[in-house]
Amino acid sequence: MKVQATTLNGDIVSIFPRDPLGHTNNPMKDQDVRDKFTRTVEPVYGKEKSSLALESWWRIKELSAAELAGALNLLDIKA
C-alpha cells in the first residue's frame, strides 16, 4: 500500500506502511481485536450491547445454536 498526500503548500508526502497491524507479519492480538470491535460497534449500539455481543462472539465455539441466535439478535442482525 502506498499513501500519498499533498500539503497546502504543494509538498508531496508519501508513506509506504510496512506490515500494518493485521498483516500476516504483524497479526492482531486478542486485545487489538477487542479494541477495534469496541471502537467500531460501541458508537452505534452503545456500551452495554457492544460488550455483551463481544463477549458472546468471543466464545462462539462454546455457544449453542440458540445462544448464537441470541448474540445475533442482540445487535438486531437477521440470520
Legacy VTK file of the C-alpha trace (Angstrom):
# vtk DataFile Version 3.0
C-alpha trace
ASCII
DATASET POLYDATA
POINTS 79 float
0.000 0.000 0.000
1.200 3.498 -0.753
-0.288 6.643 0.746
0.422 9.982 -0.880
-0.811 13.397 0.227
-0.234 16.940 -0.973
0.205 19.588 1.713
-1.343 23.043 1.489
1.983 24.456 0.264
2.213 21.856 -2.516
4.715 19.462 -0.965
4.013 15.800 -1.644
4.375 13.383 1.244
4.465 9.648 0.533
4.480 6.824 3.025
4.676 3.122 2.492
3.324 1.420 5.627
5.225 -1.798 6.123
3.412 -4.703 7.720
0.498 -2.705 9.200
-1.465 -4.167 12.087
-3.384 -7.174 10.795
-0.780 -8.046 8.156
0.481 -11.639 8.143
3.802 -10.398 9.514
2.065 -8.279 12.192
-1.089 -10.154 13.248
-3.633 -8.599 15.558
-3.533 -9.740 19.165
-6.753 -10.508 21.043
-6.732 -7.046 22.643
-6.336 -5.417 19.197
-9.461 -7.250 18.005
-11.385 -6.239 21.129
-10.311 -2.598 20.759
-11.248 -2.470 17.069
-14.636 -4.084 17.719
-15.362 -1.654 20.556
-14.319 1.434 18.564
-16.465 0.345 15.633
-19.583 -1.063 17.306
-19.982 0.879 20.554
-20.871 4.237 18.917
-23.739 2.516 17.093
-25.079 0.056 19.689
-23.906 1.531 22.984
-21.543 0.214 25.618
-23.783 -2.463 27.171
-24.949 -4.150 23.943
-21.489 -3.951 22.421
-19.885 -5.526 25.471
-22.433 -8.350 25.589
-22.095 -9.016 21.864
-18.299 -9.024 22.018
-18.199 -11.470 24.896
-20.735 -13.741 23.188
-18.894 -13.730 19.887
-15.554 -14.202 21.610
-16.934 -17.522 22.903
-18.522 -18.530 19.574
-17.064 -22.061 19.656
-18.733 -22.686 23.026
-22.183 -21.340 22.131
-25.208 -23.436 21.304
-27.269 -22.557 18.240
-29.809 -20.785 20.478
-27.090 -18.731 22.190
-25.593 -17.824 18.821
-29.000 -16.655 17.598
-29.310 -14.596 20.776
-25.953 -12.950 20.086
-27.158 -12.033 16.597
-30.427 -10.682 17.976
-28.514 -8.528 20.455
-27.385 -6.358 17.569
-30.610 -6.751 15.597
-28.850 -8.835 12.913
-31.160 -11.080 10.931
-29.626 -14.528 10.423
LINES 1 80
79 0 1 2 3 4 5 6 7 8 9 10 11 12 13 14 15 16 17 18 19 20 21 22 23 24 25 26 27 28 29 30 31 32 33 34 35 36 37 38 39 40 41 42 43 44 45 46 47 48 49 50 51 52 53 54 55 56 57 58 59 60 61 62 63 64 65 66 67 68 69 70 71 72 73 74 75 76 77 78
